[in-house]
Amino acid sequence: MANVNERALRLGTQRSVIRELFEFGKKRIAEVGLENVFDFSIGNPSVPSPEKVNETAIRLLKEMDPVTLHAYTSAQGDAKVRERIADSIRRRFDYAASPDSLYMSTGAAGALCGCFGGLLNPGEEVIVFAPFFPEYRVFIESAGGVMKLIPADTEAFQIDFERLEEAISPNTKAVLINSPNNPSGAVYSEETICRLSQILKERSARYGQPIYLITDEPYREIAFSGITVPFVPKYYPNTLVCYSWSKSLSLPGERMGYILVAEEMEEHDVVYAAVAGASRALGYVSAPSLFQRVCALCAEDTSDVSVYETNRNILVRGLREIGFSVVEPQGTFYMFPRTLIEDDVAFCEKAREFDLLIVPGSGFGCPGHTRISYCVPTERAERSLAAFEKLAAYYLKNS
Ligand code: PLP
């Protein structure tokens, strides 16, 4: 056996359940046709980017000096790009962001790795709420930290403040939130953010050191029924925002996002430098030049994300009629119903027999549930209900 890094080998060989299902789906599609496979496994946006994205890319390719366009930008991102994004944040959230607080990243994943790498000393803890995006554990542990998981509030998928208060200790370096949430679709209200901020301020003061709040926001623009997603730095000064255009502009493959280090953060410049250093150590160099510019010019546009709300309505209503218990998502393109048996892994295995590709909740730290990624054409969401009905009938017959 080659003498390689054991942890890296494990990460490289154990494919994630989601990726595995996605690959299984591709195989099934080849066998029975795309229209007969209900692939709810992966969070690839199903709607195209707005026209303006391609038009902007083409215009830049035609009009900009190619040497400049394809050159390295500054490590933290092109200055004009950061100015434009800071302006947009000021306009949209009434928050005085400075370009020097922004660090352009390779998606939200790159942003999160920059934050964890920049903040964590070996053994320091990051508090995460279940259900959670499984890559968090990989990113936190790669940065030498420890993920401390708070069990899910399965009634509403909101923050369980009692458990949070119990979990915070002098070893807590950061709390990580993700709203709108993957996989539950929950959105934290202003009241929730205020209460969280209050607790973190009080504990930071008690321990004489800041507890950072990292807010992972790739789904900020996908919130339903006009619901507002609070802009967290306005409520808590020691906040780092991890943003991405992967979902809002349907550009996950272009790897573009940013970190915003909140203006009023204690020792702001030191934290910013540490985030920059972590990104340097990870070899990110600078985010892709062309798409930094495209995203800055399209920062206030989104794909037509209304299809996700349509799909949510169809599936929540349909699944409840079939007998599933599901908390209505307020955003994203995920929902997280209870499985009809306790063993979510066995349930999702059985679902495959009906060509329903859904992900066990265990991987998200919340067994007894399944994640459905409804970023699919609406007619497929509609037709999938017959397959869910057959799955439910199987359990009814065998109970
Ligand atoms: N955070 C969450 C909650 C996600 O769901 C994802 C991707 O699905 C990411 C981060 C990573 O996003 P990106 O593609 O922008 O790196």
Residues whose N, C-alpha, C, O or C-beta is under 5 A from the ligand:
A	BS01	PLP	G43 T106 G107 A108 A109 G110 F133 N178 N182 D216 P218 S244 S246 P252
